[in-house]
């Protein structure tokens, strides 16, 4: 598990929102449900998405969404 990181700039914030909205669309859930899944039901936002921003943001939308959904499955988190 990666160390927990807070969002430190506008790019990371925008990327986090992008991830939440696109995962929600893919899973046919609300963005609110996905935000809760990534923050309250797990800590995927701060211990995976934000620390891996530099690598993830260079990938395509489909890769990013599928990668994070896979992390959610591995950790037993539902949207």
C-alpha positions as CSV (number, residue, x, y, z in Angstrom):
1,X,0.0,0.0,0.0
2,X,1.3,3.4,-0.9
3,X,1.6,6.2,1.7
4,X,-1.5,8.4,2.1
5,X,-1.2,11.7,0.3
6,X,-3.4,14.8,0.4
7,X,-4.4,16.6,-2.8
8,X,-1.9,19.4,-3.1
9,X,-2.7,21.2,-6.4
10,X,-5.4,22.0,-8.9
11,X,-4.2,19.3,-11.3
12,X,-4.6,16.5,-8.7
13,X,-8.0,17.9,-7.7
14,X,-9.2,18.0,-11.3
15,X,-7.8,14.5,-11.9
16,X,-9.5,13.2,-8.8
17,X,-12.8,14.6,-10.0
18,X,-12.2,13.2,-13.4
19,X,-11.7,9.7,-11.9
20,X,-14.8,9.9,-9.7
21,X,-17.1,11.1,-12.5
22,X,-15.8,8.5,-15.0
23,X,-15.9,5.6,-12.6
24,X,-19.4,6.6,-11.7
25,X,-20.4,6.6,-15.3
26,X,-18.8,3.3,-15.9
27,X,-20.5,1.6,-12.9
28,X,-23.8,3.4,-13.5
29,X,-23.6,5.0,-10.0
30,X,-23.7,8.5,-8.8
31,X,-20.5,10.5,-8.3
32,X,-21.5,10.8,-4.7
33,X,-21.6,7.0,-4.3
34,X,-18.2,6.7,-5.8
35,X,-16.7,9.5,-3.7
36,X,-17.9,7.7,-0.6
37,X,-16.5,4.4,-1.9
38,X,-13.1,5.9,-2.5
39,X,-12.9,7.9,0.7
40,X,-15.2,6.6,3.5
41,X,-15.5,2.9,2.5
42,X,-11.8,2.8,1.6
43,X,-9.0,5.2,1.3
44,X,-8.3,4.6,-2.4
45,X,-8.5,8.3,-3.3
46,X,-5.7,9.3,-0.9
47,X,-3.6,6.1,-0.8
48,X,-3.8,5.2,-4.5
49,X,-5.2,7.8,-6.9
50,X,-3.4,10.8,-5.5
51,X,0.0,9.1,-4.9
52,X,-0.1,7.5,-8.4
53,X,-1.3,10.8,-10.1
54,X,2.0,11.2,-12.1
55,X,1.7,7.7,-13.6
56,X,-2.1,7.5,-14.0
57,X,-2.7,10.9,-15.6
58,X,-0.6,10.0,-18.6
59,X,-2.9,7.0,-19.4
60,X,-6.1,7.0,-21.4
61,X,-9.5,7.3,-19.7
62,X,-10.4,3.7,-20.2
63,X,-7.2,2.5,-18.6
64,X,-7.5,4.8,-15.7
65,X,-11.1,3.8,-15.0
66,X,-10.5,0.1,-15.4
67,X,-7.4,0.3,-13.2
68,X,-9.2,2.0,-10.3
69,X,-12.2,-0.3,-10.6
70,X,-9.7,-3.2,-10.4
71,X,-8.2,-1.7,-7.2
72,X,-11.7,-1.3,-5.8
73,X,-12.5,-5.0,-6.5
74,X,-9.1,-6.1,-5.0
75,X,-10.0,-4.2,-1.8
76,X,-13.6,-5.4,-1.7
77,X,-15.1,-2.0,-2.2
78,X,-18.3,-1.5,-4.1
79,X,-19.5,1.8,-5.5
